[in-house]
């Protein structure tokens, strides 16, 4: 009975630590977005600015995803295990927030958080930011699990992951006919659903490339790179194949009406789903087909 009670107390303490980290993030939010300094201590009003609520709580969901990869193993001693949980959890949150800041600086280089979220209440901006938060959290979790409690390997894989993600977000302009900057200024929801599907699909592919056994960090990085290149070759095949099998009608043949239909929410759903389906099928071709040892790895 005493052992059960001790385990319950440990779980409550760890839950309290996670809540503390989420509380500290509320203030760390000011570091990346200084314009919200006056709002930190205020109660959040989702009805007043739903874009701001979505933008903020997306990070909370991301932090929850990050902590799902942090383990507590009491076999090495309570104090040491608690220290490991606290340090590893803190490092993961810092890397997550830095990754998110860097990626959004690349994607939203022409936009400002204050203008788009606080002033214009741009829901399209918020949805894209939400997808970034979920994808980066999932990738950070994957990298942490592959690092296997090694800080050096974690930093190497984290930087490697950031490079691949940075190139992947630029790939969006090559696989869509939607104008990112123009539609984001117009608060167009078609863009956010299409880009959201693309970012989630890219996250699935990148995470699958990192999810593999490794004994040597150099060989492992080469394998990740080869799988990434292979995914870039396979993904367009599925995308074009799905579009060919399920063709859609846009407008009445005039360029103006075609462009107008592309700005509809339905088209955004269509393109986003095509991206996600293509990404899932790509991971199947890249990771689930084994040729044995008689063929090269690639």
Kinemage of the C-alpha trace (Angstrom):
@kinemage 1
@onewidth
@group {chain A} dominant
@subgroup {mainchain}
@vectorlist {calphas} color= white
{ca unk a 1} P 0.000 0.000 0.000
{ca unk a 2} L 2.836 2.359 0.881
{ca unk a 3} L 4.521 1.647 -2.479
{ca unk a 4} L 1.334 2.515 -4.366
{ca unk a 5} L 1.028 5.768 -2.398
{ca unk a 6} L 4.675 6.652 -3.145
{ca unk a 7} L 4.124 6.119 -6.863
{ca unk a 8} L 1.034 8.309 -6.743
{ca unk a 9} L 2.988 11.099 -5.031
{ca unk a 10} L 5.771 10.861 -7.636
{ca unk a 11} L 3.266 11.098 -10.485
{ca unk a 12} L 1.637 14.144 -8.867
{ca unk a 13} L 5.032 15.812 -8.431
{ca unk a 14} L 5.947 15.208 -12.065
{ca unk a 15} L 2.557 16.521 -13.202
{ca unk a 16} L 3.187 19.623 -11.104
{ca unk a 17} L 6.590 20.089 -12.754
{ca unk a 18} L 5.051 19.898 -16.229
{ca unk a 19} L 2.443 22.488 -15.216
{ca unk a 20} L 5.285 24.683 -13.948
{ca unk a 21} L 7.023 24.454 -17.321
{ca unk a 22} L 3.810 25.471 -19.079
{ca unk a 23} L 3.454 28.384 -16.651
{ca unk a 24} L 7.026 29.509 -17.368
{ca unk a 25} L 6.306 29.329 -21.098
{ca unk a 26} L 3.612 31.971 -20.618
{ca unk a 27} L 6.386 34.367 -19.614
{ca unk a 28} L 8.890 32.995 -22.138
{ca unk a 29} L 6.299 33.915 -24.773
{ca unk a 30} L 7.318 37.540 -24.152
{ca unk a 31} L 10.900 36.814 -25.253
{ca unk a 32} L 9.807 35.827 -28.750
{ca unk a 33} L 6.876 38.251 -28.940
{ca unk a 34} L 7.769 41.371 -26.891
{ca unk a 35} L 4.606 43.146 -28.040
{ca unk a 36} L 2.461 40.880 -25.831
{ca unk a 37} L 4.228 41.920 -22.631
{ca unk a 38} L 1.205 43.835 -21.368
{ca unk a 39} L -1.096 40.923 -22.078
{ca unk a 40} L 0.834 38.240 -20.217
{ca unk a 41} L -0.811 38.838 -16.845
{ca unk a 42} L -4.258 39.413 -18.317
{ca unk a 43} L -6.888 36.737 -18.686
{ca unk a 44} L -7.202 35.363 -22.212
{ca unk a 45} L -10.433 36.197 -24.024
{ca unk a 46} L -10.862 33.747 -26.941
{ca unk a 47} L -14.079 35.426 -28.074
{ca unk a 48} L -12.303 38.763 -28.475
{ca unk a 49} L -9.373 37.471 -30.505
{ca unk a 50} L -9.671 33.783 -31.522
{ca unk a 51} L -6.524 34.056 -33.671
{ca unk a 52} L -4.442 34.978 -30.617
{ca unk a 53} L -5.987 32.145 -28.577
{ca unk a 54} L -5.218 29.608 -31.325
{ca unk a 55} L -1.670 30.947 -31.730
{ca unk a 56} L -0.955 30.725 -27.990
{ca unk a 57} L -2.576 27.398 -27.159
{ca unk a 58} L -0.990 25.719 -30.180
{ca unk a 59} L 2.278 26.080 -28.271
{ca unk a 60} L 0.712 24.512 -25.204
{ca unk a 61} L -0.302 21.488 -27.298
{ca unk a 62} L 3.245 21.406 -28.697
{ca unk a 63} L 4.732 21.393 -25.194
{ca unk a 64} L 2.443 18.488 -24.279
{ca unk a 65} L 3.706 16.565 -27.326
{ca unk a 66} L 7.304 17.297 -26.319
{ca unk a 67} L 6.851 16.001 -22.779
{ca unk a 68} L 5.341 12.775 -24.076
{ca unk a 69} L 8.883 11.765 -25.079
{ca unk a 70} L 10.481 12.487 -21.678
{ca unk a 71} L 10.692 9.397 -19.474
{ca unk a 72} L 11.075 8.968 -15.701
{ca unk a 73} L 12.880 5.783 -14.655
{ca unk a 74} L 13.098 5.334 -10.893
{ca unk a 75} L 15.523 2.413 -11.157
{ca unk a 76} L 18.431 4.867 -11.265
{ca unk a 77} L 17.315 6.561 -8.049
{ca unk a 78} L 14.549 9.052 -7.323
{ca unk a 79} L 16.713 12.176 -7.106
{ca unk a 80} L 18.763 11.332 -10.195
{ca unk a 81} L 15.678 10.382 -12.182
{ca unk a 82} L 13.896 13.577 -11.174
{ca unk a 83} L 16.967 15.616 -12.125
{ca unk a 84} L 17.145 13.847 -15.496
{ca unk a 85} L 13.438 14.461 -16.120
{ca unk a 86} L 13.740 18.156 -15.231
{ca unk a 87} L 16.910 18.832 -17.242
{ca unk a 88} L 15.863 16.827 -20.299
{ca unk a 89} L 12.409 18.357 -20.249
{ca unk a 90} L 13.808 21.895 -19.962
{ca unk a 91} L 16.257 21.338 -22.817
{ca unk a 92} L 13.518 19.954 -25.039
{ca unk a 93} L 11.258 22.965 -24.404
{ca unk a 94} L 14.066 25.425 -25.165
{ca unk a 95} L 14.943 23.627 -28.409
{ca unk a 96} L 11.268 23.476 -29.350
{ca unk a 97} L 10.702 27.201 -28.879
{ca unk a 98} L 13.910 28.066 -30.730
{ca unk a 99} L 12.926 25.779 -33.610
{ca unk a 100} L 9.486 27.332 -33.804
{ca unk a 101} L 10.910 30.835 -33.770
{ca unk a 102} L 13.411 30.044 -36.548
{ca unk a 103} L 10.854 28.299 -38.781
{ca unk a 104} L 8.292 31.078 -38.408
{ca unk a 105} L 10.973 33.672 -39.099
{ca unk a 106} L 11.555 31.899 -42.426
{ca unk a 107} L 7.886 31.458 -43.351
{ca unk a 108} L 6.572 34.792 -42.034
{ca unk a 109} L 9.565 36.924 -42.969
{ca unk a 110} L 7.248 39.502 -44.589
{ca unk a 111} L 4.772 39.514 -41.702
{ca unk a 112} L 4.719 40.638 -38.092
{ca unk a 113} L 2.980 38.919 -35.198
{ca unk a 114} L 1.695 42.186 -33.748
{ca unk a 115} L 0.104 43.300 -36.993
{ca unk a 116} L -1.360 39.960 -38.055
{ca unk a 117} L -2.548 38.544 -34.719
{ca unk a 118} L -3.103 41.441 -32.337
{ca unk a 119} L -4.308 44.062 -34.811
{ca unk a 120} L -5.759 42.266 -37.854
{ca unk a 121} L -6.778 39.048 -36.019
{ca unk a 122} L -5.655 37.071 -39.061
{ca unk a 123} L -7.041 33.551 -38.597
{ca unk a 124} L -5.155 32.265 -41.648
{ca unk a 125} L -1.869 33.312 -39.999
{ca unk a 126} L -2.970 31.634 -36.755
{ca unk a 127} L -3.895 28.319 -38.430
{ca unk a 128} L -0.545 28.183 -40.235
{ca unk a 129} L 1.225 28.947 -36.955
{ca unk a 130} L -0.819 26.196 -35.269
{ca unk a 131} L 0.381 23.664 -37.866
{ca unk a 132} L 3.970 24.830 -37.355
{ca unk a 133} L 3.635 24.320 -33.595
{ca unk a 134} L 2.334 20.764 -33.963
{ca unk a 135} L 4.806 19.714 -36.667
{ca unk a 136} L 7.875 21.157 -34.914
{ca unk a 137} L 6.810 19.543 -31.635
{ca unk a 138} L 6.456 16.160 -33.322
{ca unk a 139} L 9.841 16.493 -35.039
{ca unk a 140} L 11.544 17.650 -31.847
{ca unk a 141} L 10.055 14.668 -30.039
{ca unk a 142} L 11.363 12.348 -32.767
{ca unk a 143} L 14.854 13.840 -32.583
{ca unk a 144} L 14.896 13.569 -28.794
{ca unk a 145} L 13.973 9.900 -28.907
{ca unk a 146} L 16.662 9.214 -31.511
{ca unk a 147} L 19.271 11.081 -29.422
{ca unk a 148} L 18.832 8.481 -26.641
{ca unk a 149} L 19.741 10.826 -23.748
{ca unk a 150} L 22.874 12.188 -25.430
{ca unk a 151} L 22.953 16.007 -25.469
{ca unk a 152} L 25.681 16.112 -28.148
{ca unk a 153} L 23.748 13.846 -30.512
{ca unk a 154} L 20.572 15.780 -29.728
{ca unk a 155} L 22.154 19.078 -30.776
{ca unk a 156} L 23.537 17.548 -33.980
{ca unk a 157} L 20.219 15.984 -34.960
{ca unk a 158} L 18.292 19.112 -33.951
{ca unk a 159} L 20.401 21.326 -36.214
{ca unk a 160} L 20.137 18.734 -38.992
{ca unk a 161} L 16.364 18.670 -38.586
{ca unk a 162} L 16.167 22.466 -38.736
{ca unk a 163} L 18.081 22.535 -42.039
{ca unk a 164} L 15.745 19.976 -43.607
{ca unk a 165} L 12.637 21.771 -42.309
{ca unk a 166} L 13.969 25.085 -43.607
{ca unk a 167} L 14.300 23.666 -47.112
{ca unk a 168} L 10.939 21.883 -46.913
{ca unk a 169} L 8.923 25.043 -46.189
{ca unk a 170} L 10.382 26.616 -49.333
{ca unk a 171} L 9.248 23.561 -51.318
{ca unk a 172} L 5.619 24.674 -50.906
{ca unk a 173} L 5.864 27.249 -53.687
{ca unk a 174} L 6.836 24.488 -56.150
{ca unk a 175} L 3.840 22.225 -55.423
{ca unk a 176} L 1.005 24.756 -55.273
{ca unk a 177} L -0.465 27.506 -57.432
{ca unk a 178} L -1.579 29.544 -54.430
{ca unk a 179} L 0.187 32.855 -53.797
{ca unk a 180} L 1.324 32.655 -50.180
{ca unk a 181} L 2.008 36.334 -49.428
{ca unk a 182} L -0.976 37.748 -51.308
{ca unk a 183} L -3.514 35.333 -49.839
{ca unk a 184} L -2.121 35.649 -46.323
{ca unk a 185} L -2.547 39.424 -46.511
{ca unk a 186} L -6.155 38.812 -47.583
{ca unk a 187} L -6.706 36.480 -44.584
{ca unk a 188} L -7.655 33.748 -47.040
{ca unk a 189} L -8.570 30.439 -45.376
{ca unk a 190} L -7.883 28.384 -48.494
{ca unk a 191} L -4.187 29.149 -48.076
{ca unk a 192} L -4.021 28.100 -44.429
{ca unk a 193} L -5.729 24.748 -45.040
{ca unk a 194} L -3.588 24.004 -48.091
{ca unk a 195} L -0.361 25.034 -46.366
{ca unk a 196} L -1.447 23.274 -43.174
{ca unk a 197} L -1.858 20.016 -45.083
{ca unk a 198} L 1.509 20.543 -46.721
{ca unk a 199} L 3.303 21.256 -43.430
{ca unk a 200} L 1.724 18.269 -41.696
{ca unk a 201} L 2.630 16.057 -44.656
{ca unk a 202} L 6.196 17.360 -44.663
{ca unk a 203} L 6.426 16.692 -40.937
{ca unk a 204} L 5.282 13.098 -41.433
{ca unk a 205} L 7.911 12.533 -44.123
{ca unk a 206} L 10.769 14.165 -42.200
{ca unk a 207} L 9.923 12.302 -38.991
{ca unk a 208} L 9.880 8.994 -40.890
{ca unk a 209} L 13.326 9.766 -42.311
{ca unk a 210} L 14.735 10.257 -38.798
{ca unk a 211} L 12.967 7.227 -37.339
{ca unk a 212} L 15.526 4.486 -37.994
{ca unk a 213} L 18.181 2.511 -36.167
{ca unk a 214} L 21.626 4.041 -35.939
{ca unk a 215} L 24.989 3.044 -34.533
{ca unk a 216} L 27.179 5.704 -36.131
{ca unk a 217} L 26.035 9.333 -36.290
{ca unk a 218} L 27.735 9.989 -39.638
{ca unk a 219} L 26.141 7.007 -41.367
{ca unk a 220} L 22.827 7.867 -39.750
{ca unk a 221} L 22.886 11.453 -41.102
{ca unk a 222} L 23.721 10.151 -44.588
{ca unk a 223} L 20.799 7.713 -44.416
{ca unk a 224} L 18.448 10.512 -43.342
{ca unk a 225} L 19.635 12.656 -46.245
{ca unk a 226} L 19.192 9.817 -48.758
{ca unk a 227} L 15.689 9.102 -47.516
{ca unk a 228} L 14.841 12.804 -47.725
{ca unk a 229} L 16.033 12.974 -51.338
{ca unk a 230} L 14.128 9.799 -52.159
{ca unk a 231} L 10.992 11.319 -50.617
{ca unk a 232} L 11.401 14.414 -52.816
{ca unk a 233} L 11.402 12.108 -55.848
{ca unk a 234} L 8.446 9.938 -54.786
{ca unk a 235} L 6.112 12.602 -53.351
{ca unk a 236} L 5.357 14.390 -56.678
{ca unk a 237} L 4.378 11.041 -58.212
{ca unk a 238} L 1.657 10.498 -55.628
{ca unk a 239} L 0.547 14.121 -55.718
{ca unk a 240} L 0.114 14.134 -59.489
{ca unk a 241} L -1.411 10.658 -59.389
{ca unk a 242} L -4.091 11.628 -56.837
{ca unk a 243} L -4.903 14.823 -58.746
{ca unk a 244} L -5.167 12.837 -62.005
{ca unk a 245} L -7.408 10.158 -60.456
{ca unk a 246} L -9.636 12.732 -58.726
{ca unk a 247} L -9.730 15.729 -61.081
{ca unk a 248} L -11.597 18.844 -59.988
{ca unk a 249} L -13.250 21.620 -61.945
{ca unk a 250} L -12.134 25.198 -61.350
{ca unk a 251} L -14.123 28.113 -62.774
{ca unk a 252} L -15.669 28.235 -66.217
{ca unk a 253} L -12.419 28.301 -68.168
{ca unk a 254} L -11.531 31.954 -67.581
{ca unk a 255} L -8.367 32.713 -65.640
{ca unk a 256} L -10.168 35.067 -63.257
{ca unk a 257} L -12.786 32.554 -62.191
{ca unk a 258} L -10.183 29.805 -61.862
{ca unk a 259} L -8.120 31.968 -59.503
{ca unk a 260} L -11.264 32.845 -57.545
{ca unk a 261} L -12.157 29.172 -57.083
{ca unk a 262} L -8.649 28.433 -55.825
{ca unk a 263} L -9.275 30.924 -53.037
{ca unk a 264} L -12.290 28.959 -51.770
{ca unk a 265} L -12.135 26.898 -48.578
{ca unk a 266} L -13.100 23.780 -50.522
{ca unk a 267} L -9.997 24.033 -52.692
{ca unk a 268} L -7.860 24.539 -49.596
{ca unk a 269} L -9.273 21.343 -48.081
{ca unk a 270} L -8.704 19.514 -51.360
{ca unk a 271} L -5.072 20.542 -51.718
{ca unk a 272} L -4.283 20.003 -48.041
{ca unk a 273} L -5.723 16.473 -48.119
{ca unk a 274} L -3.781 15.687 -51.295
{ca unk a 275} L -0.563 16.766 -49.559
{ca unk a 276} L -1.229 14.645 -46.471
{ca unk a 277} L -2.279 11.565 -48.456
{ca unk a 278} L 0.747 11.900 -50.744
{ca unk a 279} L 3.060 12.229 -47.746
{ca unk a 280} L 1.681 9.140 -46.014
{ca unk a 281} L 1.986 7.069 -49.193
{ca unk a 282} L 5.507 8.416 -49.707
{ca unk a 283} L 6.595 7.181 -46.278
{ca unk a 284} L 5.205 3.769 -47.179
{ca unk a 285} L 7.319 3.579 -50.356
{ca unk a 286} L 10.444 4.987 -48.711
{ca unk a 287} L 10.360 3.134 -45.370
{ca unk a 288} L 8.203 0.021 -45.768
{ca unk a 289} L 9.809 -1.622 -48.791
{ca unk a 290} L 12.808 -3.816 -47.965
{ca unk a 291} L 15.100 -5.277 -50.643
{ca unk a 292} L 17.494 -7.161 -48.394
{ca unk a 293} L 21.282 -6.844 -48.511
{ca unk a 294} L 21.827 -7.465 -52.223
{ca unk a 295} L 20.766 -3.899 -53.120
{ca unk a 296} L 22.358 -0.623 -52.008
{ca unk a 297} L 20.572 1.282 -49.226
{ca unk a 298} L 19.102 3.923 -51.534
